[in-house]
């Protein structure tokens, strides 16, 4: 289960990278539409995997609590 949590954490960090990097490099490498797409995908990844981490944490807490 620890490996799964680390995988979700890595996915959240990748999502943050998709949010930050296209905003910085939008004028140099990508078009504005592509940068907006990367930002949207990154935000969705952060939200989804953040919720998955919260679910794992609550499940582990309730398992140890009872």
Secondary structure, 3 states (H helix, E strand, C coil): CHHHHHHHHHHHHHHHHHHHHHHHHCCCCCCHHHHHHHHHHHHHHHHHHHHHHHHHHHHHHHHHHC
